[in-house]
Amino acid sequence: MTRKIRLGAFLPGGGQHIASWRHPDQPVDGATSLEFHKRLAQTAERGLFDAYFLADNLSVSMGGGVEGGNAKVAGFEPVTLFAALATATTHLGFIATASTTYEEPYNTARKFASLDLISGGRAGWNVVTTATEAAAHNFNLDQQLPHATRYRRAAEHVEVVKALWDSFEDDAFLRDRESGRFFDPVKVHPTDHRGEHFKVKGPLNIPRSAQGHPVIVQAGQSDDGRGLAAATAEVIFTAHQKLDTAQEFYRDIKARARGLGRDPAHILIMPGVSPFVGRTQAEAQAKYDRLTSLILEEDGLALLKALTGGTLDLTGVDLDGPLPDVAPTEGMKSRQALIRQIADENGFTVRQLYQHVASARGHFTVVGTPQSIADTLQEWFENEGADGFNILPPWLPTGLEDFVDLVIPELQRRGLFRTAYEARTLRGNLGLPFPVNRHAAARAAQQAAE
């Protein structure tokens, strides 16, 4: 089969750009409107996207600190939202974020297994370690855990969740009325995990789905994040401004995976791209300029503070001067480094920097025609920069509709993107293998040896 671009749609209901809620096309209550999220999901499915992707915040962030700015001060918990949206779609996958730092593996395994069953095998779990002091304060901590500790906990957390998802073999449930046998106890397995961070006996009280278990997604770019992704992830959401850094990341992850005995083709790397699409370059630039003009200074500064670890005090700073030095924090180290790189490489002032990252917070922003945007995506895809992309429309619904109506047909014309869904599960549409239950595999290997 010819390799195709995979596409995720990153669609916070309040919009992506920190000023999106001020755009006349964007519903001001989009973040908490189920009907609006349904519209977005159905538009993404019309565009044949692989999945609807959502981040999650475990604290309130005032101003421009998160996608959508003030429009994201309050919103839905993503797994709950996706359970509702699954009933309004048939093929679109749903990738929700959940924190390994502030959740127990049993709860995580249970809620994602539930979403996977409700959706018919269309769930994915975006594994994050959650890097803010504000979140720590909501979970019985005075300060967030050190970066290295968070990643050790994350690795163990994922290990336990995957073991719990294998509690029932695929054919464990007989449901035989005549014999009275509802399940085969031989095919139910405890977890019996004892580690540095967790003790979990199991088994999980939810069976496997049509895709085996949810797709595992990860978004870290630090060395610890790369190690976790190479060992556990099936899809990686990453941020790059240039093809050469995307290629370095792509090749490094694939090499690490190969070194761990994994098939590199079974790890899909999907950088974030925020597109401003116009039928002409001038129209695209006008859309970008209009949204940029709506940024409030205080929101721009709040965004930079959040992206640089939460400690940078920009009070009274010259907005037309350079970004001050920022001390390292225990927050998102890779994103802090990327923001500094963007500022230095472009010679941006503080104002220019927050305008540049307002749409995608460090992900790649492209402003152009369907043809020029397709050119960029094709170049990255065909030159070891990406297996696909997470599309971050700057404002909604128009930004998503522009991509679906203008860019998708151009990608299809070039033979780079599907014209129909290949499967009913997320794993199937992404071209990822079915995860054989570990206990069934062990029994089959034993029988083969005998």
Secondary structure as UniProt FT lines:
FT   STRAND          6..10
FT   TURN            13..14
FT   TURN            18..19
FT   HELIX           20..22
FT   TURN            24..25
FT   TURN            28..29
FT   HELIX           30..32
FT   HELIX           34..46
FT   TURN            47..48
FT   STRAND          51..54
FT   TURN            63..64
FT   TURN            67..68
FT   HELIX           69..72
FT   HELIX           78..86
FT   TURN            87..88
FT   STRAND          93..99
FT   TURN            100..102
FT   HELIX           105..118
FT   TURN            119..120
FT   STRAND          123..128
FT   HELIX           133..137
FT   TURN            138..140
FT   HELIX           147..165
FT   TURN            170..171
FT   STRAND          173..176
FT   TURN            177..180
FT   STRAND          181..183
FT   HELIX           185..187
FT   STRAND          193..194
FT   STRAND          199..200
FT   TURN            210..211
FT   STRAND          215..218
FT   HELIX           223..232
FT   STRAND          235..238
FT   HELIX           243..259
FT   TURN            260..261
FT   HELIX           264..266
FT   STRAND          268..277
FT   HELIX           281..292
FT   TURN            293..294
FT   HELIX           297..307
FT   TURN            308..309
FT   TURN            315..316
FT   TURN            319..320
FT   HELIX           333..346
FT   HELIX           350..357
FT   TURN            358..362
FT   STRAND          364..368
FT   HELIX           370..382
FT   TURN            383..384
FT   STRAND          388..391
FT   TURN            396..397
FT   HELIX           398..402
FT   HELIX           403..407
FT   HELIX           408..413
FT   TURN            414..415
FT   HELIX           426..430
FT   HELIX           438..449
//
